[in-house]
Amino acid sequence: MIKCSVQKEDMLTVGGKTLAALMLTLIGALLPLSAFSEGANGQKTLLKVYKSPTCGCCTGWINHLEKSGFRVVHRHPKDLEATKRHLGIDPRYSSCHTAVSEDGYVFEGHIPAKAIKRFLEEKPAKAVGLAVPGMPVGSPGMEVGKRFTSYKVLLLKDNGGSETYESFDNIEKQYN
């Protein structure tokens, strides 16, 4: 069961659809359970994404997450930077969107779904989440033909520091 509330500054959507459209979709088709990224309780892992309503690369990243089995709810706050500050994202780690897991971990930027899944399975000690600062060309949501810029996924620590969690030096590694 999806519980939701709509605030003035937010437009509630799930997977890019309004709640009414989502309900019609669910009535019309049942998805196979094997298509979901399941959490410990056997349910699809939920990420709440904060983004600008006009950002196409954020939508591309959300599509990547959904294809990888995550359930995504996105919000369009009036002041995205204030939301990031409230969530503890240091500006040096900033990108165009921020996701938060149900257990409070933050995921900043164009992080491959496979890195998020691994992080949520491992739950590294003293970590608050992951970040890909900036907007690397070729990262999920930032695809531009075959162009690719190597990048690192950073492990964000509870003391404000970071370390490399995983490096991506080619497009294929993001998905395999």
Backbone as a ProteinNet text record, in pm:
[ID]
protein_1_A
[PRIMARY]
MIKCSVQKEDMLTVGGKTLAALMLTLIGALLPLSAFSEGANGQKTLLKVYKSPTCGCCTGWINHLEKSGFRVVHRHPKDLEATKRHLGIDPRYSSCHTAVSEDGYVFEGHIPAKAIKRFLEEKPAKAVGLAVPGMPVGSPGMEVGKRFTSYKVLLLKDNGGSETYESFDNIEKQYN
[TERTIARY]
84.3	0	88.4	59.9	136.1	63.1	131.6	76.2	140.5	61.7	120	43.3	111.4	48.1	102.3	19.6	60.5	71.3	187.5	209.2	205.2	178.6	167.1	288.6	409.3	529.1	566.7	493.4	527	418.1	459	364.2	396.2	308.2	334.4	321	429.4	426.3	503.5	471.5	542.9	579.4	709.2	752	708.4	698.6	660.2	511.2	429.7	286	216.5	103.3	24.2	-33.8	-78.1	-132.4	-251.2	-337	-452.8	-407.1	-308.2	-257.1	-191	-121.1	-56.2	-159.8	-269.2	-372.9	-432.5	-455.5	-508.3	-409.3	-282	-178.1	-174.8	-183.6	-179.8	-301.5	-415.7	-537.2	-523.9	-460.6	-451.1	-347	-246.5	-139.1	-75.1	-34.1	40.1	183	277.7	419	469.4	555.7	611.5	699.7	686.7	762.8	912.9	959.1	1102.2	1159.4	1075.9	1124.8	1161.8	1133.5	1156.4	1290.7	1347.6	1463	1405.1	1417.8	1350.6	1439.7	1379.4	1446.8	1436.4	1482	1482.2	1341	1239.8	1102.5	1032.5	1105.6	1047.7	975.4	979.9	914	1016.3	968.4	1050.6	1112.6	1241.2	1311.7	1265.9	1226.7	1177.2	1286.8	1297.8	1383.6	1297.2	1309	1240.4	1342.8	1313.4	1406.5	1357.4	1447.2	1421.4	1493.4	1418.4	1475.6	1396.8	1451.6	1380.5	1278.1	1161	1060.3	1101.3	1202	1240.5	1368.5	1426.1	1556	1539.5	1581.1	1570.9	1666.3	1787.3	1882.1	1837.5	1769.1	1714.7	1609	1525.6	1423.7	1489.9	1598.7	1673.5	1729.1	1780	1834.9	1723.2	1608.9	1495.1	1452.8	1448.6	1415.1	1514.8	1643.3	1747.9	1720.2	1684.8	1654.5	1534.7	1429.6	1307.9	1334.5	1412	1447	1531.9	1601	1686.7	1611.1	1480.1	1396.9	1363.1	1400.1	1363.2	1225.7	1159.4	1034.7	1076.2	1034	1077.8	956.9	962.7	867.1	950.5	908.6	988.5	909	986.1	930	1002.6	933.4	989.6	982.7	1078.4	1073.2	1097.9	1042.6	1063.6	1210.4	1280	1421.4	1500.9	1549.4	1622.3	1750.5	1819.4	1944.5	1918.1	1808.7	1772.5	1741.6	1677.2	1648.4	1778.5	1874	2003.8	2075.1	2071.4	2133.6	2067.2	1935.1	1859.6	1897.2	1925.3	1963.5	2111.8	2187.8	2329.6	2424	2380.5	2467.1	2558.7	2688.2	2786.9	2792.4	2800.3	2802.3	2911.3	3022	3128.9	3086.7	2980.9	2931.5	2807	2764.5	2635.6	2626	2504.5	2467.5	2327.7	2253.6	2123.5	2005.2	2025.5	1915.1	1969.8	1881.2	1916.2	1807.3	1848.8	1754.2	1776.5	1670.4	1677.8	1606.4	1674.3	1613.6	1521.6	1439.8	1346.9	1419.9	1542.4	1618.5	1711.8	1694.6	1762	1895.3	1939.9	2064.2	2038.8	2140.2	2127.3	2210.7	2158.9	2226.1	2222.3	2336.4	2346.9	2404.3	2328.7	2380.6	2355.6	2427.6	2405.9	2476.9	2436.3	2495	2429.6	2509.3	2449.1	2367.9	2255.8	2168.3	2243.7	2335.9	2408.5	2492.6	2544.5	2621.4	2528.5	2409.9	2312.8	2268.6	2240.9	2200.2	2308.9	2434.1	2545.2	2556.7	2546.3	2553.8	2444	2321.3	2209.1	2221.5	2289.3	2315.2	2424.8	2531.4	2646.6	2624.7	2555.8	2537.1	2667.6	2765.8	2896.6	2885.9	2967.6	2968.9	3007.7	2945.1	2973.2	2951.2	2867.4	2836.4	2696.7	2679.4	2547.9	2490	2574.1	2525.4	2636.6	2596.7	2688.5	2667.7	2770.4	2758.5	2842.6	2790.9	2867.5	2856.1	2957	2950.5	2946.8	2879.7	2871.1	2779.7	2806.3	2720.8	2808.4	2876.6	2968	2897.5	2951.4	2895.6	2904	2792.5	2786.7	2737.5	2726.3	2672	2520.8	2454.4	2309.9	2230.8	2156.2	2081.2	2155.7	2285.5	2370.1	2427.8	2358.5	2406.9	2407.6	2519.3	2534.5	2604.1	2525.1	2582.6	2678.7	2798	2898.8	3000.9	2979.4	3072.8	3066.5	3182.5	3189.4	3307.7	3284	3388.9	3398.7	3517.5	3536.5	3497.2	3444.1	3405	3410.7	3402.8	3403.6	3274.1	3226.8	3117	3183.3	3148.2	3207.8	3118.8	3181.2	3113.7	3114.2	2997.1	2986.2	2985.4	3073.9	3088.8	3016.5	2985.5	2911.4	2993.7	3125.7	3209.8	3226.2	3155.6	3162.1	3263.5	3345.6	3445.4	3389.8	3478.9	3439.4	3560.1	3530.3	3633.8	3572.9	3657.6	3607.7	3539.7	3416.6	3340.9	3354.8	3347	3360.4	3397.6	3480.3	3519.8	3458.5	3418	3362.1	3445.9	3510.5	3597.8	3545.1	3424.4	3358.6	3208.3	3135.6	2989.2	2936.6	2990.3	2938.7	2948	3053.8	3074.6	2959.3	2892.3	2780.5	2662.4	2651	2532.9	2560.9	2684.8	2719.5	2770.2
-117.8	0	123.4	218.7	342.2	447.3	501.6	611.8	738.9	844.1	967.1	1086.5	1198.9	1325.5	1427	1518.2	1619	1751.6	1813.8	1944.8	2046	2172.4	2274.9	2279.3	2267.7	2282.1	2155.2	2049.5	1922.5	1878.8	1812.7	1747.6	1599.6	1522.9	1380.5	1305.1	1236.9	1148.2	1024	916.2	790.4	744	727.5	682.7	776.4	905.9	1002.9	1009.8	937.4	935.9	994.2	1058.3	1105.6	984.3	1004.5	893.2	828.8	907.8	852.3	765.7	814.2	735.8	608.1	616.5	498.8	393.5	437	342.7	271.4	344.5	282	182	216.3	124.9	-2.5	11.4	-105.5	-194.7	-134.2	-213	-293.5	-233.6	-295.7	-405.1	-404.1	-503	-536	-658.3	-700.2	-726.2	-669.2	-689.1	-815.8	-890.8	-1009.4	-968.4	-1039.9	-1009	-1011.2	-1092	-1101.8	-972.9	-879.9	-755.3	-653	-681.8	-584.1	-602.4	-488.3	-492.5	-501.7	-616.5	-637.9	-605.4	-544.2	-520.1	-643.2	-630.2	-742.9	-795.9	-708.6	-749.7	-803.8	-822.9	-876.3	-773.8	-645.2	-541	-465.4	-404.5	-324.7	-207.9	-185.1	-79.9	57.4	142.9	276.6	380.6	466.8	584.8	707.3	808.4	935.5	1030.2	1081.1	1165.7	1310.4	1401.3	1544.9	1601	1670.3	1718.8	1838.1	1903.5	2010	1947.1	2008.1	1949.6	1955.8	2036.2	2053.4	1980	1904.6	1841.5	1706.5	1700	1577.7	1468.6	1506.4	1402.8	1336.9	1410.9	1352	1247	1279.3	1184.8	1061	1080.5	967.5	878.3	939.6	862.8	785.7	849.2	781.6	661.4	677.8	565.3	451.4	484.5	383.7	307.9	381	316.9	223.9	271.1	190.1	64.6	77.1	-40.2	-138.7	-88.7	-173	-228.9	-201.7	-263.4	-178.9	-52.1	34.8	94.1	125.8	203	346.3	441.5	580.6	672.5	757.9	867	992.4	1087.2	1208.9	1332.4	1426.7	1552.5	1667.9	1778.5	1898.3	2012.3	2017.4	2123.2	2261.3	2365	2502	2539.3	2494.9	2528.4	2399.4	2346.7	2220.6	2229.2	2340.7	2356	2353.6	2413.7	2409.1	2266.4	2190.8	2049.9	1972.2	1997.2	1929.5	1964.7	2091.6	2133.1	2061.9	2055.7	1989	1840.6	1778.2	1636.7	1614.9	1725	1714.3	1696.1	1730.4	1717.9	1839.5	1817	1923.7	1967.9	2098.3	2146.6	2083.6	2041.4	1981.1	1845.9	1784.6	1656.1	1672.4	1794.3	1822.6	1784.2	1749.5	1723.3	1780.9	1730.2	1789.8	1725.7	1612.4	1548.6	1471.9	1447.4	1375.4	1272.8	1150	1045.5	1008.7	966.7	923.7	789.2	692.5	561.1	565.8	464.1	457.9	456.1	404.9	402.1	521.5	624.9	752.3	772.5	677.9	698.1	793.9	877.3	973.3	928.1	956.2	920.9	1043.8	1108.1	1235.2	1214.5	1254.1	1252.5	1124.5	1110.2	1004.3	874.5	816.5	692.5	573.7	480.3	360.5	282	227.8	150.1	35.7	-27	-140.4	-97.5	25.1	74	100	152.3	176.2	43.2	-55.2	-187.3	-247.2	-239.3	-294	-221.3	-87.2	-8.3	-50	-63.5	-98.8	-240.2	-328.1	-462.7	-460.4	-383.7	-378.4	-287.7	-175.4	-72.7	-46.8	12.9	36.3	117	79.7	149.5	295.8	381.8	525.8	594.3	535.1	594.1	653.8	764.2	826.8	811.3	767.1	747	750.1	777	781	909.9	949.3	1067.8	1052.3	1106.9	1130.4	1281.2	1356.5	1502	1541.8	1651.5	1699.7	1613	1611	1539.6	1473.7	1363	1300.6	1249.8	1285.2	1240.1	1088.5	1026.2	881.7	809.2	879.6	816.9	799.3	713.8	692	823.8	848	972.4	1078.6	1062.3	1159.2	1099.5	1004.1	938	1034.7	1034.4	1115.4	1027	949.5	855.6	760.1	746.8	657.9	734.1	864.1	944.1	901.7	902.3	860.9	927.5	979.3	1035	948.1	896.5	815.9	897	828.3	897.4	801.2	859.9	782.3	803.7	696.3	704.7	717.4	821.9	847	794.2	735.6	694.7	815.3	864.2	979.1	929.8	986.9	942.7	1036.7	982.7	1061.6	1175.5	1178.4	1287.8	1398.4	1387.5	1488.3	1456.6	1356.7	1317.8	1220.3	1176	1078.8	995.5	885.2	802.2	736.8	687.3	621.6	490.3	474.8	352.2	260.8	320.1	243.7	339.8	292.8	372.3	312	398.7	354.6	414.5	326.3	372.4	338.4	278.7	256.4	240.3	260.9	258.8	124.6	15.9	-117.1	-153.5	-108.3	-143.2	-93.7	11.4	66.7	-29	-116	-200.7	-348.4	-390.8	-533	-562.2
0	0	0	-88.9	-96.5	-16.1	84.7	161.6	109.6	93.6	42.7	95.6	92.4	122.6	24	-16.5	-112.6	-40.1	-50.5	7.4	-105.4	-71.6	-174.3	-266.6	-209.2	-289.7	-364.7	-342.1	-405.7	-500.9	-608	-697.1	-687.2	-627.9	-607	-737	-773.5	-888.1	-851.9	-914.7	-897.8	-1037.2	-1061.6	-1193.5	-1304.4	-1275.2	-1376.1	-1402.6	-1324.8	-1345.7	-1223.3	-1246.1	-1133.8	-1063.2	-942.7	-865.8	-937.2	-999.9	-1071.7	-1189.4	-1265.3	-1379	-1329.8	-1218.1	-1161.9	-1122.6	-1061	-1019.8	-1141.5	-1250.5	-1371.7	-1428.7	-1424.9	-1473.9	-1391.6	-1259.8	-1172.6	-1190.3	-1216.4	-1239.2	-1368.2	-1470.1	-1600.7	-1613.9	-1526.3	-1544.2	-1410.4	-1397.2	-1278.8	-1320.7	-1248.4	-1279.5	-1212.4	-1280.6	-1216	-1098.3	-989.4	-869.8	-894.4	-987.7	-1015.4	-1072.9	-1118.6	-1176.6	-1070.4	-944.9	-840.1	-771.4	-724.7	-636.3	-496.3	-435.8	-308.9	-190.8	-90.9	34.5	122.7	245.3	338.6	365	355.8	382.3	258.4	148.1	27	-58.1	-20.7	-98.3	-182.5	-288.1	-377.1	-298.6	-316.2	-243.7	-292.3	-198.4	-229.8	-214.9	-314.6	-305.7	-333.1	-246.6	-267.9	-330.4	-449.6	-523.5	-522.7	-486.8	-490	-611.4	-699.5	-824.1	-875.8	-976.4	-1046.1	-1140.3	-1156.3	-1246.7	-1393.4	-1428	-1568.2	-1606.4	-1515.9	-1542.2	-1612.6	-1738.3	-1816.5	-1771.9	-1728.7	-1687.5	-1556.5	-1471.2	-1348.4	-1384.3	-1481.7	-1527	-1586.5	-1661.8	-1716.4	-1607.6	-1499.2	-1386.9	-1316.2	-1298.1	-1235.9	-1320.6	-1452	-1540.2	-1523.3	-1510.7	-1487.1	-1356.4	-1251.3	-1122.1	-1134.2	-1199.8	-1213.9	-1296.8	-1403.6	-1485.6	-1406.8	-1305	-1220.9	-1100.8	-1092.9	-990.5	-870	-869.3	-756.9	-779.6	-670.6	-673.5	-641	-721.5	-705.3	-692	-593.4	-576.7	-586	-669.6	-677	-639.1	-584.7	-536.2	-604.2	-619	-678.5	-575.5	-484.2	-382.5	-444	-381.4	-429	-423.5	-320.1	-302.3	-286.7	-398.7	-398.9	-316.7	-325.6	-248.8	-97.9	-54	88	130.9	42.6	71.3	87.2	-2.2	5.6	137	175	302.7	419.7	417.2	523.3	533.3	418.4	415.9	445.5	461.6	497.8	380.5	258.9	141.6	135.2	151.4	139.4	-6.9	-33.3	-172	-259.5	-200.7	-281.6	-340.5	-287.6	-337.6	-424.4	-446.4	-507.7	-655.6	-694.3	-832.8	-851.8	-949	-979.5	-907.7	-841	-768.8	-648.5	-553.9	-431.5	-404.3	-373.6	-336.5	-190.2	-125.3	14.3	25.4	88.5	109.3	230.2	244.2	357.7	490.8	491.8	617.2	632.5	548.7	568.5	499.2	418.7	343.7	228	195.2	85.5	-33.7	-152.7	-277.1	-367.2	-381.3	-452.1	-591.6	-693.5	-829.4	-905.9	-1015.2	-1114.6	-1077.3	-968	-916.4	-986.9	-1039.5	-1098.8	-995.5	-1038.9	-950.3	-884.4	-957.5	-899.8	-779.8	-779.1	-664.1	-545	-572.1	-465.1	-403.6	-488.4	-438.4	-349.5	-395.2	-316	-182.6	-186.1	-63.3	34.5	-14.6	73.6	128.7	56.6	108.4	213.9	188.8	278.8	399.6	378.7	481.6	557.1	487.1	549.4	678.7	776.1	905.4	885.8	962.1	964.7	829.8	744.8	614.4	617.3	545.1	533.6	393.5	298.4	162.6	60.2	-64.5	-178	-256.5	-333.1	-418.6	-544.4	-653	-774.6	-798.7	-754.8	-771.8	-919.8	-948.1	-1085	-1169.1	-1297	-1391.6	-1498.1	-1463.6	-1559.9	-1685.8	-1801.1	-1928.6	-1936.4	-1970.6	-1984.1	-1860.9	-1748.1	-1627.4	-1646.4	-1567	-1585.6	-1580.9	-1686.8	-1700.5	-1778.7	-1795.1	-1865.9	-1994.4	-2052.6	-2172.6	-2290.8	-2364	-2484.5	-2587.4	-2659.6	-2756.2	-2686.5	-2742.3	-2684.3	-2599.5	-2580.9	-2500.5	-2354.8	-2289.6	-2150	-2081.7	-1963.4	-1878.7	-1753.7	-1725.5	-1603.9	-1481.4	-1380.9	-1257.4	-1139.7	-1021.3	-897.8	-822.1	-761.4	-666	-529.4	-457.3	-326.3	-214.5	-114.4	7.8	100.7	136.8	226.8	370.6	450.7	589.7	685.9	802.6	901.7	960.9	937.8	986.9	882.8	770.1	664.3	555.4	575.6	476.9	375.4	287.4	186.1	145.3	77.1	17	-105.5	-194.3	-314.7	-277.8	-322.7	-301.4	-422.4	-542	-665.1	-777.7	-870.4	-987.3	-1112.3	-1204.9	-1331.4	-1443.8	-1521.5	-1628.9	-1767.4	-1773.5	-1901.8	-1881.5	-1988	-1981.6	-1933.8	-1987.9	-1958.9	-1810.8	-1744.5	-1603.5	-1515.6	-1558.6	-1480.5	-1472.2	-1570.5	-1581.4	-1558.1	-1564.2	-1548.9	-1409.5
[MASK]
++++++++++++++++++++++++++++++++++++++++++++++++++++++++++++++++++++++++++++++++++++++++++++++++++++++++++++++++++++++++++++++++++++++++++++++++++++++++++++++++++++++++++++++++

